[in-house]
């Protein structure tokens, strides 16, 4: 039993470096959950079962299908365990390529797996569609809409807890982004440093009850966003350019602002267009894999101004959506939801530091390593003198708290650098 959809999801794959001929037929590891689920729906002519855990649910109408599934699951687990035992019998280690979703899928009992198969979200996304979308990533699971985070939490939450090393159940509930401008006094940081080339905050927002994936978005959503863009331009000026209308000038604006398309566009699903504010300090990518990706930036570490501008646009968009009876996808444990579990809350603080001197660059890297709990850094592959610093995706914090921790950690890094260099100029 096998189908292409689940071939890479449920099988135990050998790495390319492993050349031992396994005595087991790994094709037997796969099971045809996709076909079984469709059979269940066709045979019963019913909608999918969402209240499977009630004791009075009658499964007799699809008992044979369920039994077939259970046999395949038992066989799959047996063969996986036998493959693990090969570690003791062969001269070379057996390298198994297993995602977090596959790992925790095998921990589920048959009834739990059956319950996942019987569920779908308001956008009609199923758990095996989420698996099929990202079977080559470390998660092996990509939520296709916000409801996936709760509907399929029996599989998704263990993956998130493993990756982020945190117990979701003990996390406090968090509030939405604080849109009170007066509270921005705590962000009254305006720090100019010769090494800071660009500071930006990225807020990713998706709509409730709409699939995250662009290909699933319907005409109603496209009309809503087009109307929103018109209102933004009326209120704040600026310009909106469809991606097919980009000119060299627009590409140069993006280049000067260090807006990385690889960071903005994922899964080859390009946005419909880009809004650019009149002063070219705020950008909104519209209708990509994310519905909105709002980027507020400054050439100095002017946290207050960047936050206020971001807040202004977020409030305007949020109020407009509320009037149209829409809202952002939000979870009390994860904040604003995205399809990319690595981004999770969809709130990124990014700082570009440019340092020409190799010694100073190494010193900065050493300081950043001390703050790995809050900061991640990488070298710009296109310009080795630029170090890109961004926040860790801490769970259990609202966006204000994430911003504060990231900025304060970076300020301590710069202060430590200043002390070590005895006020020597970082940048030539």
C-alpha positions in Angstrom: 0.0 0.0 0.0 1.6 3.3 -1.0 0.8 6.5 -2.7 3.1 9.4 -3.8 1.6 11.8 -1.2 2.8 9.7 1.8 5.9 8.1 0.3 8.3 10.5 1.9 6.2 11.3 5.0 5.8 7.9 6.6 8.6 5.8 5.3 11.9 5.5 7.1 14.4 6.9 4.5 18.0 5.9 4.2 20.5 8.6 3.7 22.5 8.8 0.4 25.7 8.0 2.3 24.4 4.6 3.4 25.1 1.8 1.0 24.2 -1.3 3.1 21.5 -3.4 1.5 18.7 -3.4 4.1 17.0 -6.8 4.5 13.6 -5.1 4.9 11.3 -3.9 2.2 10.9 -0.3 3.2 7.9 0.1 0.9 6.0 -1.8 3.5 6.5 1.1 5.9 4.1 3.3 4.0 0.4 3.3 4.5 -2.3 4.7 2.4 -4.0 7.2 4.8 -5.0 9.6 2.0 -7.0 6.9 0.1 -8.4 5.4 3.3 -9.7 8.8 4.5 -11.3 9.5 1.1 -12.9 6.1 1.1 -14.4 6.8 4.5 -16.0 10.0 3.3 -17.2 8.4 0.0 -18.7 5.3 1.7 -20.6 7.2 4.4 -21.4 10.3 2.3 -20.9 12.3 5.5 -18.7 15.3 6.3 -15.5 14.7 8.2 -15.8 13.8 11.9 -14.7 16.6 14.2 -16.1 15.3 17.5 -14.4 11.9 17.2 -13.5 11.8 20.9 -17.1 11.6 22.1 -17.9 8.1 23.5 -21.2 7.8 21.6 -19.6 8.1 18.1 -20.5 5.1 16.0 -17.6 4.0 13.8 -19.3 0.8 12.6 -20.1 2.3 9.2 -16.4 2.6 8.4 -15.0 -0.1 10.6 -13.4 -2.1 7.8 -11.5 1.1 6.6 -10.4 1.8 10.2 -9.2 -1.8 10.6 -7.2 -1.6 7.4 -5.6 1.6 8.7 -4.7 0.0 12.1 -3.1 -2.9 10.4 -0.9 -0.6 8.3 0.0 1.5 11.3 1.0 -1.6 13.3 3.1 -2.9 10.4 4.8 0.5 10.0 5.7 0.7 13.7 7.0 -2.9 13.7 9.3 -2.3 10.7 10.6 1.1 12.1 11.5 -0.7 15.3 13.2 -3.5 13.4 15.2 -1.0 11.4 16.4 0.6 14.6 17.7 -2.8 15.8 19.9 -2.9 12.7 22.2 -0.5 14.5 23.5 -3.4 16.6 24.0 -5.8 13.7 25.8 -3.9 11.0 29.3 -2.5 10.9 28.3 1.0 9.9 25.7 3.2 11.6 22.3 3.2 9.9 21.3 6.8 9.3 17.6 7.4 9.3 16.1 10.6 8.0 13.1 11.3 10.3 11.3 14.6 10.7 9.8 15.7 14.0 6.3 15.1 12.7 7.3 11.5 11.7 9.0 11.0 15.1 5.9 12.0 17.1 3.5 10.5 14.6 4.9 7.1 15.6 4.2 7.8 19.3 0.5 8.1 18.6 -1.8 5.2 19.1 -4.1 4.0 16.4 -7.2 5.8 17.7 -5.2 9.1 17.9 -4.1 8.7 14.3 -7.6 7.9 13.2 -8.9 11.0 14.9 -6.4 13.1 13.0 -7.6 11.6 9.7 -11.2 12.4 10.6 -10.5 16.1 11.2 -10.3 19.0 8.9 -10.3 22.8 9.4 -12.7 25.4 8.2 -10.5 25.8 5.1 -10.9 22.0 4.5 -7.2 21.4 5.2 -6.3 18.0 6.6 -3.3 16.9 8.7 -1.9 14.7 5.9 -2.0 17.8 3.5 0.0 19.6 6.1 2.5 16.7 6.2 2.7 16.6 2.4 3.6 20.3 2.1 6.9 20.1 4.0 8.1 16.5 4.3 11.7 17.5 3.7 11.9 20.1 6.6 13.0 19.4 10.2 9.3 19.7 11.2 7.8 17.7 8.4 4.6 19.6 9.1 3.4 22.9 7.7 0.1 24.3 9.1 -2.0 25.5 6.1 -4.2 27.7 8.1 -4.4 29.1 11.7 -6.9 26.4 12.9 -4.2 23.7 12.3 -2.4 24.8 15.4 -5.3 23.7 17.6 -7.0 21.1 15.4 -3.9 19.0 14.9 -2.1 19.9 18.2 -1.8 16.3 19.2 0.9 16.0 16.5 2.0 19.7 16.1 2.5 20.7 19.7 5.1 17.9 20.5 7.0 19.0 17.4 7.1 22.7 18.5 8.0 21.7 22.1 10.9 19.6 20.8 12.2 22.2 18.5 11.9 25.2 20.9 12.7 23.1 24.0 9.7 24.5 26.0 6.6 23.1 27.6 3.6 24.7 25.8 1.2 23.6 28.5 2.9 25.7 31.1 3.3 28.8 29.0 1.2 31.8 30.1 -1.5 33.2 27.7 -0.2 36.2 25.9 -2.0 39.3 24.6 -2.2 40.8 21.1 0.2 43.4 19.9 -0.2 46.4 22.1 -1.5 49.2 19.9 -1.4 51.9 22.6 1.0 54.5 21.4 1.6 55.8 24.9 3.2 52.4 25.8 5.9 53.0 23.3 7.6 55.2 25.8 9.4 52.1 27.0 10.9 51.9 23.5 12.4 55.3 23.6 15.7 54.1 22.3 17.4 56.2 19.6 20.9 54.8 19.3 23.2 55.8 16.5 26.2 53.6 16.0 28.6 53.6 13.2 28.3 49.9 12.7 24.5 49.8 12.5 23.6 50.0 8.8 19.9 49.1 9.0 17.3 48.3 11.7 13.9 46.8 10.8 11.0 45.1 12.4 8.9 42.6 10.4 5.4 41.8 11.4 3.7 38.8 9.6 -0.1 38.7 9.7 -2.5 36.1 8.3 -6.3 36.2 8.3 -8.5 33.9 10.3 -10.5 31.3 8.4 -8.3 31.7 5.3 -5.7 29.3 4.1 -2.2 30.7 4.5 -1.2 29.4 1.0 -1.7 31.8 -1.8 -3.0 29.1 -4.2 -5.9 28.5 -1.8 -6.9 32.1 -1.4 -10.1 32.9 -3.1 -11.3 36.0 -5.0 -13.1 37.4 -1.9 -9.8 37.7 -0.1 -8.0 39.3 -3.0 -10.8 41.9 -3.3 -10.5 42.6 0.4 -6.8 43.2 0.2 -7.0 45.3 -3.0 -9.6 47.5 -1.2 -7.3 47.7 1.8 -4.4 48.9 -0.3 -6.6 51.7 -1.8 -7.5 52.9 1.7 -3.9 52.8 2.9 -2.8 55.0 0.0 -5.7 57.4 0.6 -4.7 57.7 4.3 -0.9 57.6 4.1 0.0 58.2 0.4 2.8 56.0 -0.9 2.5 53.7 -3.9 1.4 50.1 -4.6 3.3 48.1 -7.3 2.2 44.7 -8.6 5.1 42.4 -8.9 4.9 42.1 -12.6 5.2 45.9 -12.8 8.5 46.1 -10.9 11.1 48.4 -12.5 14.8 48.7 -11.9 14.0 51.7 -9.7 11.7 49.6 -7.4 14.3 46.8 -7.2 16.9 49.4 -6.3 14.7 50.7 -3.5 14.5 47.2 -2.1 18.2 46.6 -2.5 19.0 49.9 -0.7 16.6 48.8 2.1 18.2 45.4 2.3 14.8 43.7 1.8 15.8 40.1 1.1 13.4 38.4 -1.3 14.4 35.0 0.2 13.3 36.3 3.6 10.1 37.8 2.2 8.9 35.2 -0.3 8.8 31.5 0.5 7.7 28.3 -1.3 7.9 30.1 -4.7 4.6 31.8 -4.0 5.4 35.4 -4.9 3.2 38.2 -3.5 0.8 40.0 -5.7 2.4 43.3 -5.0 4.3 45.6 -2.7 3.2 48.8 -0.9 6.0 51.4 -0.4 5.5 54.4 1.9 6.3 57.8 0.6 9.6 58.0 2.6 10.5 54.5 1.6 10.8 53.4 5.3 7.9 51.0 5.4 7.0 48.1 3.0 4.0 45.8 2.9 4.2 42.6 0.9 0.7 41.5 0.1 -0.7 38.1 -0.7 2.3 35.9 -0.7 2.6 32.8 1.5 1.7 35.4 4.1 -1.3 37.6 3.6 0.6 40.6 5.0 4.3 41.1 5.7 4.9 44.6 7.1 8.4 45.8 7.3 9.3 49.1 9.1 12.9 50.2 9.0 15.5 52.9 9.8 19.2 53.5 9.0 19.8 54.0 12.8 18.7 52.0 15.8 15.7 54.3 16.2 13.4 51.9 17.9 10.8 54.4 18.9 10.2 55.7 15.4 10.3 52.3 13.7 7.8 50.9 16.3 5.4 53.9 16.0 5.3 53.6 12.2 4.7 49.9 12.4 2.1 50.4 15.0 0.3 53.0 13.0 -0.1 50.8 10.0 -1.0 47.7 12.1 -3.7 49.6 13.8 -5.1 50.9 10.5 -5.1 47.5 8.9 -6.6 45.9 12.1 -9.4 48.5 12.4 -10.2 48.1 8.7 -10.4 44.3 8.9 -12.6 44.6 12.0 -15.0 46.8 10.1 -15.1 44.2 7.4 -15.7 41.5 10.0 -12.2 39.9 9.6 -9.4 39.4 12.1 -5.8 38.2 12.3 -5.1 34.5 13.0 -4.0 34.6 16.7 -3.2 31.9 19.3 -3.0 32.5 23.0 0.3 30.5 23.2 1.9 31.4 19.9 0.7 34.9 19.2 0.1 35.7 15.5 0.2 32.6 13.4 2.1 31.7 10.2 2.5 28.6 8.1 6.2 28.6 8.8 6.8 27.0 12.2 10.3 28.3 12.3 8.9 31.8 12.3 6.0 30.8 14.4 4.8 34.2 15.8 5.8 36.0 12.7 7.6 38.8 14.5 11.2 39.5 13.4 13.7 42.1 14.7 16.6 42.4 12.2 19.7 44.5 12.6 22.4 44.8 9.9 25.9 45.6 11.2 28.7 46.4 8.8 32.2 45.9 10.0 35.2 45.9 7.6 37.9 45.0 10.2 38.3 41.3 10.6 39.4 41.6 14.3 36.4 43.7 15.2 34.1 41.4 13.3 35.4 38.4 15.3 35.0 40.3 18.5 31.4 41.1 17.7 30.7 37.4 16.9 32.2 36.4 20.2 29.9 38.8 22.0 26.8 37.6 20.1 27.5 34.0 21.1 27.0 35.0 24.7 23.4 36.1 23.9 22.3 33.0 21.9 19.1 32.8 24.0 17.9 36.0 22.5 19.9 36.7 19.3 20.8 34.7 16.2 23.5 36.0 13.8 24.7 35.1 10.3 27.0 36.6 7.7 25.4 38.2 4.7 26.3 35.7 1.8 26.5 38.6 -0.7 28.5 40.9 1.5 30.8 39.3 4.0 31.4 42.5 5.9 27.7 42.6 7.0 26.5 40.6 10.0 22.8 40.1 10.2 21.4 39.8 13.7 17.8 38.8 14.5 15.7 37.7 17.4 15.2 34.2 18.7 11.5 33.1 18.5 10.8 33.0 22.2 7.5 31.5 23.2 5.2 32.8 25.9 6.0 36.5 25.2 4.0 39.1 23.4 5.6 41.1 20.6 6.5 44.0 22.8 8.4 41.8 25.2 10.2 40.1 22.3 11.2 43.5 20.9 12.5 44.7 24.3 14.6 41.6 25.0 16.1 41.6 21.6 17.0 45.3 21.6 18.4 45.3 25.1 20.5 42.2 24.4 21.9 43.9 21.3 22.7 47.1 23.3 24.6 45.1 25.9 26.6 43.5 23.0 27.5 46.9 21.7 28.3 48.2 25.1 30.6 45.2 25.7 32.3 45.9 22.4 32.8 49.5 23.3 34.5 48.6 26.6 36.8 46.0 24.9 37.8 48.4 22.2 38.3 51.3 24.5 36.3 53.6 22.3 38.1 52.6 19.1 36.0 53.2 16.0 34.3 50.0 14.7 33.9 51.1 11.2 36.6 52.7 9.0 
